[in-house]
Amino acid sequence: MSATPRRSANIPHAWAESLEELHETQPVSPASTDNPGKKQQQQQRSVSVPQLGTVQTSPPKAEDRAGAGRCVQTEPAGQPIVRGIFQIERASCDVVLTPARLAWAPIQPETPAGESKAGEHCQEEHVEMKDVFGVKLKRRRSVGQQTGGTLLGITLFQCVRKGRKLKDHTIHLSNLSVDHCEIWFKHLKDIINGFRNRPKSLKVFVNPSSHKKEAHKIYKEQVAPLFKLADIKTDLTITESKGHAFSILKECSLDDYDGVVCVGGDGSASEVAYGLLLRAQMDAGRDTDSIFTPVRASLPLGIIPAGSTDVVACSVHGIRHPVTAAMHIIMGNSQSVDVCTFSSQSRLLRFGFSAMFGFGGRTLALAEKYRWMPSSQRREFAVIKTLANLKPEDCELSFLPLKQPPQIAKEKSRDDCAKDDGSDTEEEDQWQLLQGLFLNISVMAIPCLCSMAPRGLAPNTRLDNGSMALIAVRNTSRADFIKHLKRYGSLKNQFNFPFVETYTVQAVKLRPQARGGWGDDGASEENEEFESKNTPMISSEGTYPWNIDGDLMEVTSELYIRVHPQLIRLFGEQTEEADESTVKCNCL
């Protein structure tokens, strides 16, 4: 997407901006007056319907993001649709619209000989139409006036890239001729509507309790105005409790939507993804009380980050930035993403992207007991408390290594979803077994990027390579375990410890040998020294706390985890490892 030197404006009022010094200009034909027949022919062509079949709908290439507004000689971008005169930043410009590009150049005064001034011919600027997401008629209105007003011209809204961020940018085409502007407005709208990959209608869920309870404000002030500029219809639901969005997705009709959007943290994103995927299995007649091969979700999911860590959104967008997430949705950029199924006793428990058992699960379980505390304080308190009461889990961990190269697995995932992925027919001798005491076990199908882990919690996996990262941290001293945790907040290798083992897998089975549950908060503080570190935790409840995408899930027996390549599409792009400066975790 191309940058441009034009200055940004306040978006909600851009098309109503007052231009007190605007001079009225009339549309003119670019044809020479020496040939009246040719002039008439070109005028007839200027109001012809654009050929939308020639509109470029592919994502912007790297060279196209270099930035508009430079003095360059451009190649023809298709047959001109319409041509006319507009003022752009108070300079009269000759503007040409083609199906792929809007180009303009300042009109230069001519010498008495009829030639333009030397050295001023190379001033054409342009914007690719694939980077334009909205167009509005700009009017001047008096205070309190809601409709009508004096027409001032046309405003284009462009998506520009600045590093990993996507932002909106305005281009004002000023002209007081109503007929002239209406013709141009129609052609511009036709081109924009010709991009079939962009959503026109969205189902939106907002979690008002997420993190600092600012999700609704983020949506209302930063996201909704952009959706309105892009003429996207939205059906908004403010969730009232956990599971509200899930229950709606199971029952409502999705035929009228081009995508689903959630505004919240990882728990909200996981719940909506689970609802979309379970709805797809129900529609396809899959039996979820068995080990089955799931079908893909029918609609893409957009995640507007408004949580505490937002690892799913950061993994897809590369940055925690609500406007960037909204622009990916508007522009229709989507990325296929691997998803895990979590099953127990052959029964599906849920879909998800990542899971943690041991330290990660117990930290979340403790944080849930103190929900009356502010979210950031609750999280830090739970981490410190769990470290103070650090004990291992006695587990039997078996996994199925990834046999195929990632590229082969990726190509295989594009086959018909009805075909079995082969994971149910694997021979038992292909499984590998790990036994012993573990402080933490992580299974992740995405990199899980966040500010506290700039390389990702699982930097050796990708969004769509058909594999999971298995990270097993064996029993060790508290000091060494803290060193391992602190490495996540740096760019150093967090797995470069003798007690950390990593594997690339396609399936995992975890069976705790002892009843690993949550010990009493105060009972362990006074009576333990670290010589008791080899004693696994015992729970009378007989359940094991798992952290599934930031949600607490209690499991009573063995948990079976499988990865399913590219099971859902998320609005966003594939990102690489973070190379920004180190971000330290503030809780250690």
Sequence and secondary structure as in RCSB ss.txt:
>XXXX:A:sequence
MSATPRRSANIPHAWAESLEELHETQPVSPASTDNPGKKQQQQQRSVSVPQLGTVQTSPPKAEDRAGAGRCVQTE
PAGQPIVRGIFQIERASCDVVLTPARLAWAPIQPETPAGESKAGEHCQEEHVEMKDVFGVKLKRRRSVGQQTGGT
LLGITLFQCVRKGRKLKDHTIHLSNLSVDHCEIWFKHLKDIINGFRNRPKSLKVFVNPSSHKKEAHKIYKEQVAP
LFKLADIKTDLTITESKGHAFSILKECSLDDYDGVVCVGGDGSASEVAYGLLLRAQMDAGRDTDSIFTPVRASLP
LGIIPAGSTDVVACSVHGIRHPVTAAMHIIMGNSQSVDVCTFSSQSRLLRFGFSAMFGFGGRTLALAEKYRWMPS
SQRREFAVIKTLANLKPEDCELSFLPLKQPPQIAKEKSRDDCAKDDGSDTEEEDQWQLLQGLFLNISVMAIPCLC
SMAPRGLAPNTRLDNGSMALIAVRNTSRADFIKHLKRYGSLKNQFNFPFVETYTVQAVKLRPQARGGWGDDGASE
ENEEFESKNTPMISSEGTYPWNIDGDLMEVTSELYIRVHPQLIRLFGEQTEEADESTVKCNCL
>XXXX:A:secstr
    S     GGGGGG   TT        SS TT HHHHHHHHHHTTS   GGG   S   GGGGS TTS     
  SS  EEEEEEETTEEEEEEE SSEEEEEE   B TTS B TT S   EEEEGGGEEEEEEEEE  TT  S  E
EEEEEEEEEEEETTEEEEEEEEEE   HHHHHHHHHHHHHHHHT TTS SEEEEEE TTSTTT HHHHIIIIIHH
HHHHTT EEEEEE  STTHHHHHHHHS  TT SEEEEEE HHHHHHHHHHHHHHHHHHHT  TTS       SS 
EEEEE SSS HHHHHHHSS  HHHHHHHHHHT EEEEEEEEEEETTEEEEEESEEEEEHHHHHHHHHHTTTTS H
HHHHHHHHHHHHHT   EEEEEEEEE  S HHHHHHHTTS TTS  SGGG  GGG EEEEEEEEEEEEESS   B
TTBTT SSTT  SSSS EEEEEEES  HHHHHHHHHHTTSSS TT STTEEEEEEEEEEEEESS      TTHHH
HH  GGGGGS    SS  EEEEETTEEEEESS EEEEEEEEEEEEES       S     TT 
